[in-house]
């Protein structure tokens, strides 16, 4: 690991397993709630599931790949930038689209959904840039 | 910036994979450098030239537009 990679402080590879574990637990919680095995308040289930999903996505983003070199790092930073710009654009554009097409077109979903969207955008960008490197 | 990584690799009879392993990067990174899609850092350029026993200037060369 060189100086640049140390500066970014990515988590070791085994954190990917932790991330998938948390994601699986969040999904399991939702399934158990839907099947009415759990009798907890809907809002509590929603909050725990969303938080779990967000934590797992964040862990996936900040965990090292098998081979992490300077090109991968550059792609990673580009994807970070792209997803940040995507988030800002969505926040700016959304009210105007809602104004034009009505609230049903793009509803104001809240911070969690925006962050999840940004994470997915990041993964798509990473995939495309890695494919075309 | 143009480079002679592919030529030097052929002279040394190295595959992209073996060169990548030697300097600790992915094969795709070597491919990107050879195809001029990615300009390596000074550290990586020095590592590559060390593998080929050459000066950095002999592997990497500035072009007019650089």
N, CA and C atoms of all chains as a GROMACS GRO file, in nm:
protein
  597
    1UNK      N    1   0.085  -0.120   0.000
    1UNK     CA    2   0.000   0.000   0.000
    1UNK      C    3   0.089   0.125   0.000
    2UNK      N    4   0.065   0.216  -0.095
    2UNK     CA    5   0.149   0.335  -0.100
    2UNK      C    6   0.088   0.450  -0.019
    3UNK      N    7   0.158   0.564  -0.026
    3UNK     CA    8   0.119   0.680   0.055
    3UNK      C    9  -0.025   0.729   0.024
    4UNK      N   10  -0.057   0.730  -0.107
    4UNK     CA   11  -0.189   0.780  -0.148
    4UNK      C   12  -0.299   0.693  -0.090
    5UNK      N   13  -0.277   0.560  -0.097
    5UNK     CA   14  -0.379   0.469  -0.045
    5UNK      C   15  -0.392   0.481   0.106
    6UNK      N   16  -0.280   0.507   0.174
    6UNK     CA   17  -0.287   0.526   0.319
    6UNK      C   18  -0.367   0.651   0.352
    7UNK      N   19  -0.351   0.755   0.269
    7UNK     CA   20  -0.422   0.880   0.291
    7UNK      C   21  -0.573   0.861   0.283
    8UNK      N   22  -0.618   0.775   0.193
    8UNK     CA   23  -0.761   0.754   0.175
    8UNK      C   24  -0.820   0.667   0.286
    9UNK      N   25  -0.738   0.593   0.356
    9UNK     CA   26  -0.778   0.510   0.469
    9UNK      C   27  -0.900   0.421   0.439
   10UNK      N   28  -0.883   0.333   0.344
   10UNK     CA   29  -0.990   0.239   0.311
   10UNK      C   30  -0.987   0.122   0.408
   11UNK      N   31  -1.104   0.062   0.430
   11UNK     CA   32  -1.112  -0.050   0.523
   11UNK      C   33  -1.060  -0.179   0.457
   12UNK      N   34  -1.010  -0.273   0.537
   12UNK     CA   35  -0.963  -0.400   0.479
   12UNK      C   36  -1.076  -0.476   0.408
   13UNK      N   37  -1.036  -0.563   0.316
   13UNK     CA   38  -1.130  -0.635   0.231
   13UNK      C   39  -1.240  -0.712   0.303
   14UNK      N   40  -1.209  -0.766   0.423
   14UNK     CA   41  -1.310  -0.850   0.490
   14UNK      C   42  -1.433  -0.771   0.538
   15UNK      N   43  -1.426  -0.638   0.533
   15UNK     CA   44  -1.541  -0.556   0.571
   15UNK      C   45  -1.656  -0.570   0.470
   16UNK      N   46  -1.622  -0.622   0.350
   16UNK     CA   47  -1.727  -0.646   0.250
   16UNK      C   48  -1.825  -0.751   0.303
   17UNK      N   49  -1.769  -0.853   0.371
   17UNK     CA   50  -1.854  -0.959   0.429
   17UNK      C   51  -1.943  -0.899   0.538
   18UNK      N   52  -1.886  -0.810   0.618
   18UNK     CA   53  -1.963  -0.743   0.724
   18UNK      C   54  -2.077  -0.664   0.660
   19UNK      N   55  -2.045  -0.593   0.551
   19UNK     CA   56  -2.145  -0.511   0.481
   19UNK      C   57  -2.260  -0.597   0.430
   20UNK      N   58  -2.226  -0.709   0.365
   20UNK     CA   59  -2.331  -0.796   0.313
   20UNK      C   60  -2.412  -0.858   0.427
   21UNK      N   61  -2.346  -0.886   0.538
   21UNK     CA   62  -2.415  -0.939   0.656
   21UNK      C   63  -2.519  -0.841   0.708
   22UNK      N   64  -2.479  -0.714   0.722
   22UNK     CA   65  -2.573  -0.611   0.771
   22UNK      C   66  -2.689  -0.595   0.672
   23UNK      N   67  -2.655  -0.597   0.542
   23UNK     CA   68  -2.759  -0.583   0.439
   23UNK      C   69  -2.860  -0.698   0.449
   24UNK      N   70  -2.808  -0.818   0.469
   24UNK     CA   71  -2.892  -0.937   0.480
   24UNK      C   72  -2.982  -0.928   0.604
   25UNK      N   73  -2.925  -0.882   0.715
   25UNK     CA   74  -3.003  -0.868   0.838
   25UNK      C   75  -3.115  -0.765   0.821
   26UNK      N   76  -3.084  -0.654   0.753
   26UNK     CA   77  -3.184  -0.551   0.728
   26UNK      C   78  -3.299  -0.607   0.644
   27UNK      N   79  -3.262  -0.683   0.540
   27UNK     CA   80  -3.363  -0.743   0.452
   27UNK      C   81  -3.447  -0.844   0.531
   28UNK      N   82  -3.379  -0.921   0.616
   28UNK     CA   83  -3.448  -1.022   0.698
   28UNK      C   84  -3.550  -0.957   0.792
   29UNK      N   85  -3.510  -0.843   0.848
   29UNK     CA   86  -3.599  -0.769   0.938
   29UNK      C   87  -3.727  -0.727   0.866
   30UNK      N   88  -3.709  -0.677   0.744
   30UNK     CA   89  -3.825  -0.633   0.664
   30UNK      C   90  -3.915  -0.753   0.631
   31UNK      N   91  -3.851  -0.863   0.589
   31UNK     CA   92  -3.928  -0.984   0.554
   31UNK      C   93  -4.007  -1.035   0.674
   32UNK      N   94  -3.940  -1.039   0.790
   32UNK     CA   95  -4.007  -1.086   0.913
   32UNK      C   96  -4.124  -0.995   0.950
   33UNK      N   97  -4.108  -0.866   0.924
   33UNK     CA   98  -4.216  -0.771   0.954
   33UNK      C   99  -4.334  -0.794   0.858
   34UNK      N  100  -4.301  -0.812   0.729
   34UNK     CA  101  -4.406  -0.834   0.629
   34UNK      C  102  -4.484  -0.964   0.659
   35UNK      N  103  -4.409  -1.067   0.700
   35UNK     CA  104  -4.472  -1.196   0.732
   35UNK      C  105  -4.543  -1.194   0.869
   36UNK      N  106  -4.535  -1.078   0.933
   36UNK     CA  107  -4.599  -1.055   1.064
   36UNK      C  108  -4.544  -1.146   1.174
   37UNK      N  109  -4.419  -1.187   1.160
   37UNK     CA  110  -4.352  -1.263   1.266
   37UNK      C  111  -4.314  -1.166   1.378
   38UNK      N  112  -4.271  -1.045   1.334
   38UNK     CA  113  -4.236  -0.940   1.431
   38UNK      C  114  -4.353  -0.845   1.449
   39UNK      N  115  -4.378  -0.812   1.573
   39UNK     CA  116  -4.489  -0.718   1.597
   39UNK      C  117  -4.435  -0.586   1.652
   40UNK      N  118  -4.342  -0.529   1.578
   40UNK     CA  119  -4.286  -0.399   1.618
   40UNK      C  120  -4.354  -0.292   1.534
   41UNK      N  121  -4.342  -0.168   1.580
   41UNK     CA  122  -4.398  -0.056   1.508
   41UNK      C  123  -4.333  -0.044   1.370
   42UNK      N  124  -4.414  -0.010   1.268
   42UNK     CA  125  -4.364  -0.003   1.131
   42UNK      C  126  -4.248   0.097   1.117
   43UNK      N  127  -4.262   0.211   1.187
   43UNK     CA  128  -4.159   0.316   1.177
   43UNK      C  129  -4.024   0.269   1.230
   44UNK      N  130  -4.028   0.190   1.338
   44UNK     CA  131  -3.903   0.138   1.395
   44UNK      C  132  -3.835   0.044   1.295
   45UNK      N  133  -3.916  -0.046   1.236
   45UNK     CA  134  -3.862  -0.140   1.136
   45UNK      C  135  -3.801  -0.063   1.020
   46UNK      N  136  -3.875   0.037   0.972
   46UNK     CA  137  -3.829   0.118   0.859
   46UNK      C  138  -3.696   0.187   0.890
   47UNK      N  139  -3.690   0.248   1.010
   47UNK     CA  140  -3.570   0.320   1.049
   47UNK      C  141  -3.450   0.227   1.060
   48UNK      N  142  -3.470   0.111   1.126
   48UNK     CA  143  -3.358   0.016   1.142
   48UNK      C  144  -3.313  -0.037   1.006
   49UNK      N  145  -3.411  -0.074   0.921
   49UNK     CA  146  -3.378  -0.131   0.790
   49UNK      C  147  -3.305  -0.029   0.702
   50UNK      N  148  -3.354   0.096   0.702
   50UNK     CA  149  -3.289   0.199   0.621
   50UNK      C  150  -3.148   0.227   0.671
   51UNK      N  151  -3.133   0.236   0.804
   51UNK     CA  152  -3.000   0.262   0.860
   51UNK      C  153  -2.904   0.148   0.828
   52UNK      N  154  -2.953   0.026   0.844
   52UNK     CA  155  -2.871  -0.091   0.814
   52UNK      C  156  -2.828  -0.093   0.670
   53UNK      N  157  -2.922  -0.063   0.582
   53UNK     CA  158  -2.893  -0.062   0.438
   53UNK      C  159  -2.789   0.047   0.405
   54UNK      N  160  -2.806   0.164   0.467
   54UNK     CA  161  -2.712   0.274   0.444
   54UNK      C  162  -2.572   0.240   0.494
   55UNK      N  163  -2.566   0.182   0.615
   55UNK     CA  164  -2.435   0.145   0.672
   55UNK      C  165  -2.366   0.042   0.582
   56UNK      N  166  -2.444  -0.057   0.535
   56UNK     CA  167  -2.383  -0.161   0.451
   56UNK      C  168  -2.332  -0.103   0.319
   57UNK      N  169  -2.408  -0.010   0.259
   57UNK     CA  170  -2.364   0.053   0.134
   57UNK      C  171  -2.238   0.135   0.157
   58UNK      N  172  -2.236   0.208   0.270
   58UNK     CA  173  -2.119   0.290   0.302
   58UNK      C  174  -1.996   0.201   0.320
   59UNK      N  175  -2.015   0.088   0.391
   59UNK     CA  176  -1.902  -0.004   0.411
   59UNK      C  177  -1.851  -0.058   0.278
   60UNK      N  178  -1.945  -0.090   0.187
   60UNK     CA  179  -1.903  -0.141   0.056
   60UNK      C  180  -1.821  -0.038  -0.021
   61UNK      N  181  -1.860   0.089  -0.005
   61UNK     CA  182  -1.791   0.197  -0.077
   61UNK      C  183  -1.650   0.220  -0.022
   62UNK      N  184  -1.636   0.213   0.111
   62UNK     CA  185  -1.505   0.248   0.169
   62UNK      C  186  -1.417   0.126   0.200
   63UNK      N  187  -1.454   0.012   0.142
   63UNK     CA  188  -1.371  -0.108   0.161
   63UNK      C  189  -1.279  -0.128   0.041
   64UNK      N  190  -1.158  -0.170   0.070
   64UNK     CA  191  -1.058  -0.192  -0.035
   64UNK      C  192  -1.100  -0.303  -0.132
   65UNK      N  193  -1.062  -0.287  -0.259
   65UNK     CA  194  -1.082  -0.394  -0.356
   65UNK      C  195  -0.966  -0.492  -0.344
   66UNK      N  196  -0.977  -0.604  -0.414
   66UNK     CA  197  -0.871  -0.704  -0.411
   66UNK      C  198  -0.737  -0.641  -0.454
   67UNK      N  199  -0.739  -0.578  -0.571
   67UNK     CA  200  -0.620  -0.505  -0.616
   67UNK      C  201  -0.654  -0.357  -0.615
   68UNK      N  202  -0.588  -0.284  -0.527
   68UNK     CA  203  -0.617  -0.141  -0.514
   68UNK      C  204  -0.491  -0.065  -0.557
   69UNK      N  205  -0.488  -0.021  -0.682
   69UNK     CA  206  -0.371   0.056  -0.726
   69UNK      C  207  -0.412   0.200  -0.755
   70UNK      N  208  -0.318   0.277  -0.811
   70UNK     CA  209  -0.347   0.420  -0.829
   70UNK      C  210  -0.456   0.447  -0.933
   71UNK      N  211  -0.470   0.358  -1.031
   71UNK     CA  212  -0.577   0.378  -1.130
   71UNK      C  213  -0.714   0.351  -1.066
   72UNK      N  214  -0.721   0.246  -0.984
   72UNK     CA  215  -0.847   0.216  -0.913
   72UNK      C  216  -0.885   0.332  -0.822
   73UNK      N  217  -0.783   0.388  -0.758
   73UNK     CA  218  -0.805   0.500  -0.667
   73UNK      C  219  -0.858   0.622  -0.741
   74UNK      N  220  -0.802   0.645  -0.860
   74UNK     CA  221  -0.846   0.756  -0.943
   74UNK      C  222  -0.991   0.737  -0.986
   75UNK      N  223  -1.024   0.612  -1.025
   75UNK     CA  224  -1.162   0.579  -1.064
   75UNK      C  225  -1.255   0.600  -0.946
   76UNK      N  226  -1.208   0.556  -0.828
   76UNK     CA  227  -1.287   0.570  -0.704
   76UNK      C  228  -1.319   0.718  -0.677
   77UNK      N  229  -1.218   0.802  -0.688
   77UNK     CA  230  -1.238   0.944  -0.662
   77UNK      C  231  -1.330   1.009  -0.766
   78UNK      N  232  -1.316   0.966  -0.892
   78UNK     CA  233  -1.403   1.017  -0.998
   78UNK      C  234  -1.548   0.978  -0.970
   79UNK      N  235  -1.567   0.853  -0.927
   79UNK     CA  236  -1.702   0.804  -0.898
   79UNK      C  237  -1.762   0.879  -0.778
   80UNK      N  238  -1.678   0.906  -0.677
   80UNK     CA  239  -1.722   0.985  -0.561
   80UNK      C  240  -1.772   1.122  -0.607
   81UNK      N  241  -1.690   1.188  -0.689
   81UNK     CA  242  -1.725   1.321  -0.739
   81UNK      C  243  -1.854   1.316  -0.819
   82UNK      N  244  -1.862   1.217  -0.910
   82UNK     CA  245  -1.980   1.206  -0.995
   82UNK      C  246  -2.107   1.185  -0.912
   83UNK      N  247  -2.098   1.100  -0.810
   83UNK     CA  248  -2.218   1.074  -0.730
   83UNK      C  249  -2.255   1.195  -0.645
   84UNK      N  250  -2.156   1.272  -0.601
   84UNK     CA  251  -2.184   1.394  -0.526
   84UNK      C  252  -2.256   1.496  -0.616
   85UNK      N  253  -2.204   1.513  -0.737
   85UNK     CA  254  -2.266   1.606  -0.833
   85UNK      C  255  -2.409   1.559  -0.864
   86UNK      N  256  -2.424   1.427  -0.883
   86UNK     CA  257  -2.556   1.368  -0.909
   86UNK      C  258  -2.654   1.405  -0.797
   87UNK      N  259  -2.609   1.391  -0.672
   87UNK     CA  260  -2.694   1.423  -0.557
   87UNK      C  261  -2.737   1.569  -0.558
   88UNK      N  262  -2.642   1.657  -0.583
   88UNK     CA  263  -2.672   1.801  -0.584
   88UNK      C  264  -2.770   1.834  -0.698
   89UNK      N  265  -2.743   1.775  -0.816
   89UNK     CA  266  -2.832   1.800  -0.932
   89UNK      C  267  -2.974   1.753  -0.902
   90UNK      N  268  -2.985   1.635  -0.842
   90UNK     CA  269  -3.118   1.581  -0.809
   90UNK      C  270  -3.192   1.677  -0.716
   91UNK      N  271  -3.121   1.725  -0.612
   91UNK     CA  272  -3.184   1.816  -0.515
   91UNK      C  273  -3.229   1.945  -0.582
   92UNK      N  274  -3.149   1.995  -0.676
   92UNK     CA  275  -3.183   2.121  -0.744
   92UNK      C  276  -3.296   2.100  -0.846
   93UNK      N  277  -3.285   1.992  -0.923
   93UNK     CA  278  -3.377   1.970  -1.034
   93UNK      C  279  -3.515   1.919  -0.988
   94UNK      N  280  -3.516   1.837  -0.883
   94UNK     CA  281  -3.639   1.771  -0.838
   94UNK      C  282  -3.759   1.865  -0.819
   95UNK      N  283  -3.741   1.978  -0.747
   95UNK     CA  284  -3.857   2.067  -0.728
   95UNK      C  285  -3.914   2.120  -0.859
   96UNK      N  286  -3.826   2.149  -0.956
   96UNK     CA  287  -3.872   2.201  -1.085
   96UNK      C  288  -3.949   2.096  -1.164
   97UNK      N  289  -3.899   1.971  -1.158
   97UNK     CA  290  -3.968   1.861  -1.228
   97UNK      C  291  -4.106   1.839  -1.163
   98UNK      N  292  -4.107   1.844  -1.030
   98UNK     CA  293  -4.235   1.828  -0.959
   98UNK      C  294  -4.333   1.940  -0.994
   99UNK      N  295  -4.277   2.059  -1.013
   99UNK     CA  296  -4.359   2.175  -1.048
   99UNK      C  297  -4.420   2.158  -1.187
  100UNK      N  298  -4.341   2.101  -1.278
  100UNK     CA  299  -4.386   2.082  -1.416
  100UNK      C  300  -4.480   1.963  -1.431
  101UNK      N  301  -4.444   1.851  -1.371
  101UNK     CA  302  -4.519   1.727  -1.394
  101UNK      C  303  -4.606   1.684  -1.276
  102UNK      N  304  -4.604   1.758  -1.170
  102UNK     CA  305  -4.681   1.718  -1.052
  102UNK      C  306  -4.597   1.633  -0.959
  103UNK      N  307  -4.636   1.625  -0.834
  103UNK     CA  308  -4.555   1.557  -0.731
  103UNK      C  309  -4.535   1.408  -0.756
  104UNK      N  310  -4.624   1.349  -0.836
  104UNK     CA  311  -4.616   1.204  -0.856
  104UNK      C  312  -4.498   1.164  -0.944
  105UNK      N  313  -4.448   1.258  -1.025
  105UNK     CA  314  -4.339   1.224  -1.116
  105UNK      C  315  -4.211   1.191  -1.039
  106UNK      N  316  -4.168   1.281  -0.956
  106UNK     CA  317  -4.049   1.259  -0.871
  106UNK      C  318  -4.084   1.310  -0.733
  107UNK      N  319  -4.129   1.223  -0.646
  107UNK     CA  320  -4.171   1.272  -0.516
  107UNK      C  321  -4.050   1.307  -0.428
  108UNK      N  322  -4.071   1.401  -0.338
  108UNK     CA  323  -3.964   1.443  -0.247
  108UNK      C  324  -3.943   1.331  -0.145
  109UNK      N  325  -3.839   1.249  -0.166
  109UNK     CA  326  -3.829   1.124  -0.090
  109UNK      C  327  -3.756   1.136   0.043
  110UNK      N  328  -3.673   1.233   0.057
  110UNK     CA  329  -3.599   1.244   0.183
  110UNK      C  330  -3.454   1.204   0.170
  111UNK      N  331  -3.382   1.228   0.279
  111UNK     CA  332  -3.235   1.215   0.276
  111UNK      C  333  -3.191   1.070   0.254
  112UNK      N  334  -3.253   0.975   0.323
  112UNK     CA  335  -3.210   0.835   0.312
  112UNK      C  336  -3.217   0.787   0.167
  113UNK      N  337  -3.330   0.815   0.103
  113UNK     CA  338  -3.348   0.770  -0.036
  113UNK      C  339  -3.246   0.839  -0.128
  114UNK      N  340  -3.221   0.967  -0.101
  114UNK     CA  341  -3.123   1.040  -0.183
  114UNK      C  342  -2.985   0.977  -0.168
  115UNK      N  343  -2.948   0.945  -0.044
  115UNK     CA  344  -2.817   0.884  -0.020
  115UNK      C  345  -2.808   0.747  -0.086
  116UNK      N  346  -2.915   0.668  -0.076
  116UNK     CA  347  -2.915   0.536  -0.140
  116UNK      C  348  -2.900   0.551  -0.292
  117UNK      N  349  -2.972   0.650  -0.348
  117UNK     CA  350  -2.959   0.679  -0.492
  117UNK      C  351  -2.816   0.715  -0.527
  118UNK      N  352  -2.755   0.799  -0.443
  118UNK     CA  353  -2.617   0.841  -0.468
  118UNK      C  354  -2.520   0.724  -0.461
  119UNK      N  355  -2.544   0.632  -0.366
  119UNK     CA  356  -2.459   0.513  -0.355
  119UNK      C  357  -2.471   0.428  -0.480
  120UNK      N  358  -2.594   0.408  -0.528
  120UNK     CA  359  -2.614   0.327  -0.647
  120UNK      C  360  -2.549   0.392  -0.769
  121UNK      N  361  -2.561   0.526  -0.776
  121UNK     CA  362  -2.498   0.598  -0.885
  121UNK      C  363  -2.347   0.578  -0.880
  122UNK      N  364  -2.291   0.580  -0.758
  122UNK     CA  365  -2.147   0.558  -0.738
  122UNK      C  366  -2.107   0.419  -0.791
  123UNK      N  367  -2.187   0.316  -0.754
  123UNK     CA  368  -2.153   0.180  -0.798
  123UNK      C  369  -2.162   0.167  -0.950
  124UNK      N  370  -2.262   0.231  -1.010
  124UNK     CA  371  -2.276   0.226  -1.156
  124UNK      C  372  -2.155   0.293  -1.221
  125UNK      N  373  -2.117   0.411  -1.170
  125UNK     CA  374  -2.002   0.484  -1.225
  125UNK      C  375  -1.874   0.402  -1.212
  126UNK      N  376  -1.856   0.340  -1.094
  126UNK     CA  377  -1.736   0.257  -1.071
  126UNK      C  378  -1.731   0.144  -1.173
  127UNK      N  379  -1.847   0.078  -1.191
  127UNK     CA  380  -1.855  -0.036  -1.282
  127UNK      C  381  -1.820   0.008  -1.425
  128UNK      N  382  -1.882   0.120  -1.469
  128UNK     CA  383  -1.860   0.166  -1.606
  128UNK      C  384  -1.715   0.210  -1.628
  129UNK      N  385  -1.661   0.284  -1.530
  129UNK     CA  386  -1.523   0.333  -1.545
  129UNK      C  387  -1.421   0.219  -1.538
  130UNK      N  388  -1.450   0.120  -1.455
  130UNK     CA  389  -1.359   0.004  -1.446
  130UNK      C  390  -1.361  -0.076  -1.575
  131UNK      N  391  -1.482  -0.084  -1.635
  131UNK     CA  392  -1.497  -0.159  -1.758
  131UNK      C  393  -1.423  -0.090  -1.873
  132UNK      N  394  -1.423   0.042  -1.872
  132UNK     CA  395  -1.362   0.117  -1.982
  132UNK      C  396  -1.221   0.167  -1.953
  133UNK      N  397  -1.157   0.114  -1.848
  133UNK     CA  398  -1.023   0.166  -1.816
  133UNK      C  399  -0.918   0.115  -1.914
  134UNK      N  400   0.172   1.216  -2.338
  134UNK     CA  401   0.299   1.149  -2.309
  134UNK      C  402   0.299   1.010  -2.370
  135UNK      N  403   0.400   0.984  -2.451
  135UNK     CA  404   0.406   0.848  -2.509
  135UNK      C  405   0.501   0.761  -2.428
  136UNK      N  406   0.480   0.633  -2.440
  136UNK     CA  407   0.568   0.542  -2.364
  136UNK      C  408   0.605   0.419  -2.444
  137UNK      N  409   0.711   0.353  -2.397
  137UNK     CA  410   0.760   0.234  -2.466
  137UNK      C  411   0.746   0.109  -2.378
  138UNK      N  412   0.643   0.111  -2.296
  138UNK     CA  413   0.625  -0.001  -2.203
  138UNK      C  414   0.603  -0.132  -2.279
  139UNK      N  415   0.517  -0.126  -2.382
  139UNK     CA  416   0.484  -0.247  -2.457
  139UNK      C  417   0.610  -0.305  -2.524
  140UNK      N  418   0.690  -0.214  -2.583
  140UNK     CA  419   0.813  -0.258  -2.652
  140UNK      C  420   0.910  -0.321  -2.552
  141UNK      N  421   0.930  -0.251  -2.441
  141UNK     CA  422   1.022  -0.301  -2.339
  141UNK      C  423   0.974  -0.433  -2.279
  142UNK      N  424   0.844  -0.444  -2.268
  142UNK     CA  425   0.786  -0.567  -2.215
  142UNK      C  426   0.812  -0.683  -2.311
  143UNK      N  427   0.802  -0.654  -2.441
  143UNK     CA  428   0.827  -0.757  -2.542
  143UNK      C  429   0.974  -0.797  -2.540
  144UNK      N  430   1.061  -0.697  -2.525
  144UNK     CA  431   1.206  -0.727  -2.519
  144UNK      C  432   1.237  -0.818  -2.400
  145UNK      N  433   1.179  -0.786  -2.288
  145UNK     CA  434   1.203  -0.863  -2.164
  145UNK      C  435   1.119  -0.991  -2.158
  146UNK      N  436   1.033  -1.008  -2.259
  146UNK     CA  437   0.943  -1.124  -2.265
  146UNK      C  438   0.855  -1.136  -2.139
  147UNK      N  439   0.795  -1.025  -2.105
  147UNK     CA  440   0.706  -1.022  -1.989
  147UNK      C  441   0.562  -1.007  -2.035
  148UNK      N  442   0.471  -1.072  -1.965
  148UNK     CA  443   0.329  -1.050  -1.995
  148UNK      C  444   0.282  -0.929  -1.914
  149UNK      N  445   0.166  -0.876  -1.951
  149UNK     CA  446   0.109  -0.764  -1.875
  149UNK      C  447   0.088  -0.806  -1.729
  150UNK      N  448   0.042  -0.930  -1.714
  150UNK     CA  449   0.013  -0.984  -1.581
  150UNK      C  450   0.139  -0.990  -1.495
  151UNK      N  451   0.249  -1.042  -1.553
  151UNK     CA  452   0.372  -1.056  -1.472
  151UNK      C  453   0.432  -0.920  -1.438
  152UNK      N  454   0.424  -0.827  -1.533
  152UNK     CA  455   0.474  -0.691  -1.504
  152UNK      C  456   0.389  -0.628  -1.393
  153UNK      N  457   0.257  -0.647  -1.406
  153UNK     CA  458   0.166  -0.592  -1.305
  153UNK      C  459   0.196  -0.648  -1.166
  154UNK      N  460   0.218  -0.780  -1.161
  154UNK     CA  461   0.249  -0.843  -1.032
  154UNK      C  462   0.379  -0.790  -0.973
  155UNK      N  463   0.476  -0.768  -1.062
  155UNK     CA  464   0.608  -0.722  -1.016
  155UNK      C  465   0.602  -0.583  -0.952
  156UNK      N  466   0.516  -0.498  -1.006
  156UNK     CA  467   0.512  -0.361  -0.952
  156UNK      C  468   0.388  -0.336  -0.865
  157UNK      N  469   0.308  -0.440  -0.845
  157UNK     CA  470   0.196  -0.430  -0.752
  157UNK      C  471   0.076  -0.351  -0.799
  158UNK      N  472   0.043  -0.365  -0.928
  158UNK     CA  473  -0.078  -0.302  -0.980
  158UNK      C  474  -0.161  -0.407  -1.054
  159UNK      N  475  -0.277  -0.368  -1.105
  159UNK     CA  476  -0.359  -0.464  -1.179
  159UNK      C  477  -0.314  -0.470  -1.326
  160UNK      N  478  -0.348  -0.581  -1.392
  160UNK     CA  479  -0.314  -0.597  -1.533
  160UNK      C  480  -0.379  -0.486  -1.617
  161UNK      N  481  -0.501  -0.447  -1.575
  161UNK     CA  482  -0.574  -0.343  -1.648
  161UNK      C  483  -0.500  -0.209  -1.645
  162UNK      N  484  -0.431  -0.185  -1.534
  162UNK     CA  485  -0.355  -0.059  -1.523
  162UNK      C  486  -0.241  -0.057  -1.625
  163UNK      N  487  -0.171  -0.170  -1.637
  163UNK     CA  488  -0.062  -0.180  -1.736
  163UNK      C  489  -0.120  -0.161  -1.876
  164UNK      N  490  -0.233  -0.224  -1.903
  164UNK     CA  491  -0.300  -0.212  -2.033
  164UNK      C  492  -0.336  -0.065  -2.062
  165UNK      N  493  -0.389   0.004  -1.961
  165UNK     CA  494  -0.426   0.145  -1.978
  165UNK      C  495  -0.304   0.232  -2.005
  166UNK      N  496  -0.193   0.201  -1.937
  166UNK     CA  497  -0.069   0.279  -1.958
  166UNK      C  498  -0.019   0.256  -2.100
  167UNK      N  499  -0.017   0.130  -2.142
  167UNK     CA  500   0.032   0.098  -2.276
  167UNK      C  501  -0.052   0.164  -2.385
  168UNK      N  502  -0.183   0.172  -2.361
  168UNK     CA  503  -0.271   0.232  -2.462
  168UNK      C  504  -0.284   0.383  -2.446
  169UNK      N  505  -0.201   0.439  -2.359
  169UNK     CA  506  -0.198   0.584  -2.335
  169UNK      C  507  -0.329   0.642  -2.281
  170UNK      N  508  -0.406   0.557  -2.217
  170UNK     CA  509  -0.531   0.606  -2.157
  170UNK      C  510  -0.506   0.656  -2.015
  171UNK      N  511  -0.393   0.616  -1.959
  171UNK     CA  512  -0.362   0.657  -1.822
  171UNK      C  513  -0.213   0.690  -1.809
  172UNK      N  514  -0.185   0.806  -1.752
  172UNK     CA  515  -0.046   0.845  -1.728
  172UNK      C  516  -0.011   0.809  -1.583
  173UNK      N  517   0.088   0.722  -1.566
  173UNK     CA  518   0.119   0.677  -1.429
  173UNK      C  519   0.182   0.786  -1.342
  174UNK      N  520   0.177   0.765  -1.212
  174UNK     CA  521   0.241   0.859  -1.120
  174UNK      C  522   0.392   0.842  -1.130
  175UNK      N  523   0.465   0.934  -1.070
  175UNK     CA  524   0.612   0.927  -1.074
  175UNK      C  525   0.660   0.796  -1.010
  176UNK      N  526   0.596   0.759  -0.899
  176UNK     CA  527   0.636   0.635  -0.830
  176UNK      C  528   0.621   0.514  -0.921
  177UNK      N  529   0.505   0.507  -0.987
  177UNK     CA  530   0.479   0.392  -1.075
  177UNK      C  531   0.572   0.394  -1.196
  178UNK      N  532   0.597   0.513  -1.251
  178UNK     CA  533   0.688   0.526  -1.366
  178UNK      C  534   0.828   0.479  -1.327
  179UNK      N  535   0.870   0.516  -1.207
  179UNK     CA  536   1.004   0.474  -1.159
  179UNK      C  537   1.010   0.322  -1.138
  180UNK      N  538   0.900   0.267  -1.087
  180UNK     CA  539   0.895   0.121  -1.066
  180UNK      C  540   0.904   0.047  -1.199
  181UNK      N  541   0.830   0.100  -1.299
  181UNK     CA  542   0.831   0.036  -1.432
  181UNK      C  543   0.971   0.042  -1.493
  182UNK      N  544   1.034   0.160  -1.485
  182UNK     CA  545   1.167   0.174  -1.544
  182UNK      C  546   1.270   0.087  -1.471
  183UNK      N  547   1.248   0.066  -1.342
  183UNK     CA  548   1.339  -0.020  -1.265
  183UNK      C  549   1.330  -0.164  -1.312
  184UNK      N  550   1.207  -0.209  -1.341
  184UNK     CA  551   1.189  -0.347  -1.391
  184UNK      C  552   1.264  -0.366  -1.523
  185UNK      N  553   1.261  -0.261  -1.607
  185UNK     CA  554   1.326  -0.271  -1.739
  185UNK      C  555   1.473  -0.229  -1.737
  186UNK      N  556   1.527  -0.194  -1.621
  186UNK     CA  557   1.666  -0.147  -1.608
  186UNK      C  558   1.695  -0.028  -1.698
  187UNK      N  559   1.604   0.065  -1.704
  187UNK     CA  560   1.621   0.183  -1.790
  187UNK      C  561   1.593   0.309  -1.709
  188UNK      N  562   1.632   0.424  -1.766
  188UNK     CA  563   1.593   0.550  -1.704
  188UNK      C  564   1.446   0.578  -1.738
  189UNK      N  565   1.382   0.658  -1.656
  189UNK     CA  566   1.240   0.690  -1.681
  189UNK      C  567   1.225   0.754  -1.819
  190UNK      N  568   1.320   0.840  -1.854
  190UNK     CA  569   1.314   0.910  -1.984
  190UNK      C  570   1.318   0.815  -2.104
  191UNK      N  571   1.377   0.700  -2.083
  191UNK     CA  572   1.386   0.604  -2.193
  191UNK      C  573   1.252   0.529  -2.212
  192UNK      N  574   1.171   0.528  -2.110
  192UNK     CA  575   1.041   0.459  -2.118
  192UNK      C  576   0.929   0.560  -2.148
  193UNK      N  577   0.933   0.672  -2.078
  193UNK     CA  578   0.827   0.774  -2.094
  193UNK      C  579   0.886   0.899  -2.158
  194UNK      N  580   0.812   0.953  -2.254
  194UNK     CA  581   0.862   1.070  -2.326
  194UNK      C  582   0.751   1.173  -2.344
  195UNK      N  583   0.786   1.298  -2.316
  195UNK     CA  584   0.688   1.405  -2.333
  195UNK      C  585   0.660   1.430  -2.480
  196UNK      N  586   0.536   1.468  -2.510
  196UNK     CA  587   0.499   1.502  -2.647
  196UNK      C  588   0.478   1.653  -2.658
  197UNK      N  589   0.458   1.701  -2.778
  197UNK     CA  590   0.438   1.845  -2.804
  197UNK      C  591   0.328   1.906  -2.715
  198UNK      N  592   0.215   1.836  -2.708
  198UNK     CA  593   0.098   1.891  -2.636
  198UNK      C  594   0.109   1.883  -2.484
  199UNK      N  595   0.210   1.812  -2.432
  199UNK     CA  596   0.224   1.798  -2.286
  199UNK      C  597   0.280   1.927  -2.223
   0.00000   0.00000   0.00000
